[in-house]
């Protein structure tokens, strides 16, 4: 197989990736093609079953695609990749180990790359109990300490803050973003809390039913859309790509991709990230966009 190369400015790329599960070969990912630039913090968003976890597992080398190729940091993925750290949703830790033993294992397996100070700072609130006795939030804190302690060039985080309380989420997100600012590492982070991602991410990868809906710089994507309110029905929006529309009093409210300047009489504004995502996930939203359309 000839392996495509996206170049040094790409941290994660997929080329026609398809993945199937089950006897009937249900498509979890269907001919996905995208690239995530190096140095961004990318929000991986989509409803349950859209393929987010499968995509992260492929990037981490935990699975192989049925067809197509996945590229990480200019080469093929592989389990234990020295420049990639993966925080899985189910937090796979050795339940019989203590917190200290898990940290020492992280140091032993990562050698000179290991940042003991950072890992210890994240894990400091934890008592040195066995992992099996920790709460879900405590396991998440320990798993995040191990992932960030690796000082990887690519961080793959599957729902990294899911089990944490509000204060812990704020603290650990702050530590994560300080780490990114310090190292320039690329982060691909899935979450169902879009408002939380909007505060820290500058790139979006939106999946729906195994296909890529949007991929690109968040500011560019939101700027290429508009939320408009017009008098009359949706026929008034002719000439523009209507992503989603609904009645609003005697008029229509819609999220569109403008084909040109909008009439001065229209009430128009730039959508938020949450509005953009939700509109593209509605059943009436247009088919998956190409890379060129998404940019």
Secondary structure, DSSP 8 states (H G I E B T S, - for coil): -------TTEEEEEEEEEEEETTTTEEEEEEEEEEEETT-EEEEE--TTSSHHHHHHHHTTSS--SEEEEEETTEE--TT-TTEEEE-TT----TTSBHHHHHHHHHHHHGGG--HHHHHHHHTTS-S-BGGGS-HHHHHHHHHHHHHHT--SEEEEESTTTT--HHHHHHHHHHHHHHHHHH--EEEEE-S-HHHHHTT-SEEEEEETTEEEEEEEHHHHHHT-EEEEEES-GGGGTTSEEEEEEEETTEEEEEEE-SS---TTSEEE---HHHHHHHHTSTTS-S---HHHH-
